Amino acid sequence: MRAQGTGRPKCGAPSFVLQSALLRRRARRPSEKGFLSGGNTENDMADCIFCKIADGTIPADVVYEDSEMLCFKDIRPAAPVHLLLIPKTHFDSLAHAAPEHEALLGRMMLKVPQIAAEHGLANGFKTQINTGKGGGQEVFHLHVHILGTPQKAV
C-alpha cells in the first residue's frame, strides 16, 4: 500500500504499515552509535524517565523498593497486573549488561516471582524484557515487565 511513485505508505494504511516503514527508515547498522538503544548514551541518563522515577523526581505507584531495584505499576497496563522492575543503576538494555551487572540481574530475576505472588500471580505470570528498538523497547533503561491476571481463591 504505497502512494504511487512516492515509496511512502498511503494515508489510509494500517498503523503497523506506517510503523514498519518508519522503523526501516530509521534502522541502524550494528556499527553505528546507539544501534540497540535507539541513540541513547550514558549522557542521556539525565533525561531517562526511569532514572527520574528511581530517584523520586517523577512519582510512580511503587510496589517494591530496595537499595538496588524498584518495581512500580505500568501506566499503560497490558494486563490486569502489569508491573515494571528496574535496576536503580542505569544501563540501556539487556544487550548493554556487563559482567558487573550479573549479580544484580540474578537478584532481580529471583525477586520477580516474589513480587508476582504478592500481586495475586502465584499461579503463573509472564515476564518480558524488550531489548532495543527492534525488540520493542520504548524506554532505554533496562526493565522487566511482570504481567498476569490474578486468580481468585477457590
C-alpha positions in Angstrom: 0.0 0.0 0.0 2.1 2.8 -1.3 1.2 6.1 -2.8 2.1 5.9 -6.4 5.7 6.9 -7.2 6.5 8.2 -3.7 7.6 5.0 -1.9 5.6 6.1 1.1 2.5 4.3 2.6 -0.9 5.8 1.7 -2.6 7.9 4.4 -5.2 5.1 4.9 -2.5 2.5 5.5 -2.8 0.5 8.7 -0.7 1.8 11.6 1.6 -1.3 11.5 2.5 -0.5 7.9 3.4 3.1 8.8 5.4 2.0 11.9 7.2 -0.7 9.8 8.1 1.9 7.2 9.3 4.3 9.9 11.5 1.6 11.6 13.0 0.6 8.2 13.9 4.2 7.5 15.4 4.7 11.0 17.2 1.3 11.1 20.9 1.4 12.0 23.8 -0.8 11.4 25.4 -2.6 14.3 28.5 -0.4 13.9 26.5 2.8 14.3 26.3 4.6 17.7 23.1 3.7 19.5 22.3 0.6 17.4 20.3 -1.2 20.1 19.5 1.8 22.3 17.8 4.0 19.7 20.6 6.5 20.2 20.6 6.8 24.0 24.0 7.1 25.6 25.1 7.5 29.2 24.9 11.2 28.6 21.2 10.8 28.1 20.7 9.4 31.7 19.7 12.9 32.9 16.6 12.6 30.6 15.8 8.9 31.4 12.3 8.7 32.8 13.1 5.5 34.8 16.1 7.2 36.4 13.8 10.0 37.4 11.3 7.5 38.9 14.1 5.7 40.7 15.4 8.9 42.3 11.9 10.1 43.2 11.8 13.1 40.8 8.9 11.6 38.9 6.1 9.9 41.0 5.1 6.3 40.4 2.9 3.8 42.0 5.7 1.9 43.7 5.0 -1.7 44.9 8.6 -2.7 45.9 11.9 -0.9 46.5 15.3 -1.8 47.9 18.7 -0.3 47.5 19.3 -1.9 44.0 15.9 -2.1 42.3 12.4 -0.5 42.1 9.1 -2.0 41.0 6.1 0.0 40.0 2.8 -0.2 38.1 2.9 0.4 34.4 1.0 3.5 33.4 -0.3 1.7 30.2 -1.1 -1.8 31.5 -1.3 -4.6 29.0 -2.8 -7.0 31.7 -4.7 -6.7 34.9 -1.4 -6.8 36.7 1.4 -5.1 34.8 4.5 -4.1 36.8 7.9 -2.9 35.8 11.0 -3.9 37.7 14.0 -1.7 37.1 17.6 -1.6 38.4 18.4 1.7 40.0 21.7 1.6 38.1 21.2 2.8 34.6 22.0 0.7 31.6 20.1 0.9 28.4 19.1 -2.7 27.8 20.0 -6.4 28.4 22.4 -6.1 25.4 24.3 -3.4 27.4 24.6 -5.5 30.6 28.2 -6.0 31.7 29.8 -8.6 33.9 29.4 -6.2 36.9 25.6 -6.4 36.4 25.5 -10.2 36.7 24.7 -10.4 40.4 22.1 -7.6 40.2 20.3 -9.3 37.3 20.3 -12.5 39.2 18.7 -10.8 42.3 16.2 -9.1 40.0 15.1 -12.4 38.5 14.8 -14.0 41.9 12.7 -11.0 43.1 10.2 -11.3 40.1 8.3 -14.4 41.4 8.1 -12.9 44.9 6.6 -9.6 43.6 4.3 -11.5 41.3 3.0 -13.7 44.1 2.3 -10.6 46.3 0.1 -9.3 43.5 -2.0 -12.4 43.1 0.0 -14.1 40.4 1.1 -17.2 42.4 -0.5 -19.5 39.8 1.6 -18.0 37.0 2.8 -14.9 35.3 4.6 -13.7 32.2 7.9 -11.8 32.2 9.1 -9.8 29.3 12.3 -7.9 28.6 12.3 -5.9 25.3 15.8 -5.2 24.0 16.5 -2.5 21.5 14.1 -0.7 19.1 13.8 -3.9 17.1 12.7 -5.8 20.2 10.0 -3.3 21.0 11.9 -1.4 23.7 10.5 2.1 24.2 12.3 3.3 27.4 16.0 2.8 27.2 16.6 1.8 30.8 16.6 -2.0 31.4 13.2 -3.1 32.7 11.4 -6.4 33.3 7.7 -6.5 32.6 5.7 -8.7 35.1 2.3 -9.4 33.6 -0.7 -11.6 34.6 -4.3 -12.0 35.7 -4.8 -12.7 39.4 -6.6 -16.0 40.1 -9.5 -15.9 42.6 -9.2 -18.2 45.6 -11.4 -21.3 45.3 
